[in-house]
Amino acid sequence: MKAYELLYFVDPASTEETRAGVMKRIDVAVSENGGKVDNVEDWGKRKLAYEIDKLTEGDYTLINFHADPAQIAELDRVLRINDAVKRHMIVCRSDRD
């Protein structure tokens, strides 16, 4: 398994239930085929460099996890169809294998 890092943000006006639902869905997508979430950091509200969907702030979360490369496509698909997630980025961390 390889080490990955996922950074995403949601609308800061969204409810705590919405944020928990997003986190639960990510956890399920990662751990389905033996992946493991290593660390979750809640960065809180940050100002965006430019307006996205009429938002000037985002509530950021950083997740470090280990997964098979085949799982990344499914995780990306899950994040794309989730309306609560405004933007996301998944990066392979070769320094943490």
FENTAQUI-V824298 format. One record per pair of residues at least 12 apart in sequence whose C-alpha atoms are under 7 Angstrom apart, sorted by the first residue. I is the first residue (numbers start at 0). J is the second residue. Records with the same first field share a line. If there is no record, write none. Layout:
BEGIN
I=J  J
END
This chain:
BEGIN
0=65  66  67
1=65  66  67  96
2=64  65  66  91  92  93  95  96
3=63  64  65  89  90  91  92
4=62  63  64  89  90  91  92
5=61  62  63  88  89  90
6=60  61  62  87  88  89
7=59  60  61  84  86  87  88
8=57  58  59  60  84  85  86  87
9=57  58  59  83  84  85
10=57  58  83
11=44  56  57  58
28=74
29=66  74
34=65  66  67
35=64  65  66
36=63  64  65
37=63  64
38=62  63  64
39=61  62  63
40=60  61  62
41=59  60  61
42=59  60
43=58  59
44=56  57  58  59
45=57  58
END
